């Protein structure tokens, strides 16, 4: 990793839910974390500390994102990038509009590609790591979520191809594919997770998978993890 006493990690979607759980895991592993999110005033948002730096940015403003990260890159050697932020709109495809489609493509695909490109040379030098939080939808047909599933399939394909491209430099790249997880992610859908704990994942489940990926021994790479609850059951809002 880095020669710094606390290796530096960049995490998107850090202001709540899965992101907040990942922040706690990264801090417990000794990372200095720069967490990017839209709003850290929420009750479950991680608070600023000596080693956690909340960064309020809109990921769709890629110019502002780059303007923030380029100087940071010169100051810290980033050895871990976690692309966790995601946007989903659900329903019949003709009911979507161009703004929603554009937002999903940008946040779910373009931003992870952009950040990976920005930090890849550093990650090669440090034998660092990229973790992309994709979705179980990447591996199946998704009626009522065609565009969302397509963006996650693209992210998973990108993860796999980039690993094959960068593995000889010691870079580890992993795609994590969670199923339904308790969060406010489904606020834009007409369905939600069932209340039974066996019917959905928790943010901590995903964060624990992130920890397992990071702590895997040198020379062994977990390239793909799929997380599912024991039961499959949804409810209509």
N, C-alpha and C positions, 0 to 999 in steps of 0.2 A: 504494500500500500504506500502511503505517503510517509515522508520523513517527519511530518508534523506529529506532535504528541497525540493529537486527536484527528484521525482521518476525516476528510470532508465528504459529505453526501449531499446531493441535490434530490429533493423529493417534490413532485407535483401533486396537487390535490391533497394538500397537507392540513387543511383547515377543519376537518372533521371526519367521522366515519372511519373507513379503512385507513385513510391517510393519518389520522390522529393515532391510531393503534400502531401503525408502522413507525411513526415518530418515536413512540415510547420504546419500541424494540431497538431502533437504531441508537438511541441514547444509551440504552442498557449495554449495547455492544461497544460503546466508547466513541461513537461518531460525533462530530460536529455537524449539525444538520441545518441546511437552509431549506425551509419548507415554503413552497409557493402555493398560494391559495387566494381566493377572491375576498374572503371575509373571515377574519380571526376573532370577531367579536361574539361569535356563537358560544353557547354554554359549554359545548364539548370540544371547543377548539383548544389545541395545545398553546400554552402561554410561553412567552419569551423567557429564556434563561441564558446562562452563560454559554451554553452549547446548542441551544435551539434558537434559530433566527427566523421568525415568521416574515414572509415577504408577500405583501398584498399586490398581486398583479392579475390582470385578465389575460389568460393564455391566448386568447384570440388576437391580442395586440402583440404580434410577434416582434415588432420593432422595439417596443418597450421591454419585452422579455430579453431580447438580445442585448439591449443597452444596459440592462442590469447585470446580466451574466458574464459578459466579456470582461469588465473590470474585476469581477469576483474571480474569474478564472485566472487572472494574472496575480491575484493575491493568495489564492489557495489552490493546492493540487487536489482536484476532485477525483476520488477513486471509486465512487459509487453514484450511479444515476438510477433513480427509481421513477419510472413514468407511471404514475398511479392515476392521475386525473382522467376522468371520463365523463362523457355526456351521452344521454340516451333519450330519444323521443320514440314513442311507440304508437302503433295504430296502423290502419291501412295506408299503404305507401302514397296513394293519391291525396291523402289528408295532410301530409307533410307540406311544408313550404320550403323555398330555397334557403331561407335563413337557418332553419333547423338542420337541413342537410349539410349546409356549409359549416355550421358549428360542430356537428359530429365529426365530419372529415378532418377539420382543423385540429380539434382537441384530441381526438382519439388516434389520429394517424400522423398528421403533419407535424404537430409539436414533438411527439416522441422521435420522429425522424430528424427534425431540426436539432433537438438537444443532443441526440446521439452523434450527429455530425460535428456539433460544436465541441464536444468533450472527447471524441474518440481518440485523437492523438495523445491526449493526457492519459486516457485509460490504457492505451497500449504501453506507454512508458511505465505506468504504475502497475501493470497487470491487474487492472481494475475490473469493474463489473457493471452491467446494465441489467435491471430487472423491469420488465414490462408487465403491468397488470392488465391482462386482456380479459377474456370472458369465455365461459363454456359455449357461448353462442358462436364463437369462432369456428367450431367444429361441427356445426349442424345447420339445417335449414331453419329460417326464422320468419315465418309469416307473422305479420303485425309488428315486425321489427327488422324488416329487410335491410334498410340502410345501416342501422346500428350494427347488426350482425356482420354486414360486409366490412364495416370499418374495423371491427375486432378481428375478423379474418385477415385483413390486410396487416394489422399490427402483429399478429402471430406469424404470418409469413415473413414479415420484415425481421422479426426476432430470430427466426430460424436461419434465414439467409445471412444476416449480419454475423451470427455466431460462426458459420462456416467460413466467412470472409476474415474474421478477426481472431479466430481461435489460436492460430499459430503465433500470435503475439501475446498469448496468455490472458486475453480478455474473456471473461465468462459472461454469457448472455442467457437470460432465462425468461420464458413466458409463463406467467401464472394465470390459470383459467378458472376463476371462481364461478360457481353457480349463484343462485339467488342469495343475497347477503342482506342482513338487516341494516338498513341505512335509509337516508332520504333520497337515494338515487332514483327510486321509482315514483317520485313525486309527479312526473310527467306522464305516468301510465295510468290505465284504468284498472290495474291489478297491483297487488303487493304480496309480500311474503306472508305465509301463514304464521299464526302466532305460536304454533308448536315448535319447540326448540329443535326437534328432529327434522323440520321441514325447511330450514334455512341455515346458512352459515352466519357466523358473527364476524365483525371486523377483526377480532383477535385471531380467528382461524386463519385469515389471510395474512395477517402480520406474522403469525407463527411460521407460516410457509416461507415468508420472506427471510425470517431468521435462519431457517433450515438451509436455504439456498446460500446465504452469506457464509454460514459456518461450515459448509461442506469442505472436506479436506482438499488441499492443493492437489491438482492433477485429476480431480473428479468434478464434472460439471453436471448439475441438474438443469437440463435445458427446457423442460416442460413439466408443469405440474397442473393437474386438474383437480379441483376441490368440489365435492358435491355433498349435500346433506343426505342423510339416510333415506328420507322420504321426499317425494315430489308432490307438493300440494300448494296451490295458490288460492288467493281469494280476491273477489271483485271488490272494488272500492264502492 
